[in-house]
Amino acid sequence: MEHKKVVIIGSGPAGYTAAIYAGRANLSPVLYEGNQPGGQLTITTEVENYPGFAEGIDANELMDQMRQQAERFGTEMRTAVCIKSDLSQAPYHLWFDDDTEILADTVIIATGASAKYLGLDDEKKYMGQGVSACATCDGFFYRKKVVAVVGGGDTACEEANYLAGLASKVYLIVRKPYLRASKIMQDRVLNNPNIEVLFETNTLGLYGENGVEGAHLVHRKGEADEREYDLPIDGFFLAIGHKPNSDVFTPYVKTDSLGYIMTEDDSPRTGIPGVYAAGDVADPHYRQAIIAAASGAKAAMEAEKHLAGL
């Protein structure tokens, strides 16, 4: 069985940045990229808010540059997915879906959080061409355009309000006859002249030739007055929540009610010596590449300090 100083699980901005820092510290890290190298960022198109790129940069190119930078400093990249862990004692035991096992003195969990989708085939078809799960990331591309947000909770209301400052019109598609969001968020949405709430409405599909041009909707599905219609839109934003990819580690690390790994103070420490969580798997609030990258740097620095003390 292999024994490594640093094992990084996950390959988004947090994982790759952790690998860059660990590599430069001469720790010979091994990074497991999983089944989506580059993480959630790779399902968008252009990134305009990452510092250092005045004209923006293609999301996949940004992640590829991070990957190459990590490799330059000695990171070994592997493609397997972690399927089981034993974090009860060091060195920590990890199992992967390529039938390999590894012992690690330190573990950096950077597995991210996956956006929840409605399950429509059209969501995949138009991903990056009008479908997005992050208004903060992609809203800028829809200035003066018409967009729809799906969801009725706080996240959906926050994203609708954010987009209302950019788009010419925002539809909030809510399957229930009420909003689940907090009272203050409800008030902001209902009193915003740029937002129209479509209660008791479900999305059946999307349409468009070279990207999203509209949504097939149904009002009061299954009721006597059920009505199907098409709504012309330029962008379709999903805001029905995220699921942190923490299941493999939850027997050992503390998580909140949604599954996000809880860390100590303003650090990536999980409470288990030598085990750290970075990026969206431990961040239910911001979900931004720059913040994930910073947390990855912190995790690697903590790992270096921990190893020095062994």
Secondary structure as GFF3:
##gff-version 3
##sequence-region A 1 310
A	DSSP	beta_strand	2	9	.	.	.	ID=ss1
A	DSSP	alpha_helix	13	24	.	.	.	ID=ss2
A	DSSP	beta_strand	30	32	.	.	.	ID=ss3
A	DSSP	three_ten_helix	39	43	.	.	.	ID=ss4
A	DSSP	beta_strand	46	47	.	.	.	ID=ss5
A	DSSP	beta_strand	57	58	.	.	.	ID=ss6
A	DSSP	alpha_helix	59	72	.	.	.	ID=ss7
A	DSSP	beta_strand	76	78	.	.	.	ID=ss8
A	DSSP	beta_strand	82	86	.	.	.	ID=ss9
A	DSSP	beta_strand	92	96	.	.	.	ID=ss10
A	DSSP	beta_strand	101	109	.	.	.	ID=ss11
A	DSSP	beta_strand	113	115	.	.	.	ID=ss12
A	DSSP	alpha_helix	121	125	.	.	.	ID=ss13
A	DSSP	beta_strand	131	132	.	.	.	ID=ss14
A	DSSP	alpha_helix	135	138	.	.	.	ID=ss15
A	DSSP	three_ten_helix	139	142	.	.	.	ID=ss16
A	DSSP	beta_strand	146	150	.	.	.	ID=ss17
A	DSSP	alpha_helix	154	164	.	.	.	ID=ss18
A	DSSP	beta_strand	169	173	.	.	.	ID=ss19
A	DSSP	alpha_helix	183	190	.	.	.	ID=ss20
A	DSSP	beta_strand	195	198	.	.	.	ID=ss21
A	DSSP	beta_strand	201	207	.	.	.	ID=ss22
A	DSSP	beta_strand	214	219	.	.	.	ID=ss23
A	DSSP	beta_strand	227	232	.	.	.	ID=ss24
A	DSSP	beta_strand	235	238	.	.	.	ID=ss25
A	DSSP	beta_strand	242	244	.	.	.	ID=ss26
A	DSSP	beta_strand	275	277	.	.	.	ID=ss27
A	DSSP	three_ten_helix	279	282	.	.	.	ID=ss28
A	DSSP	alpha_helix	289	309	.	.	.	ID=ss29
###
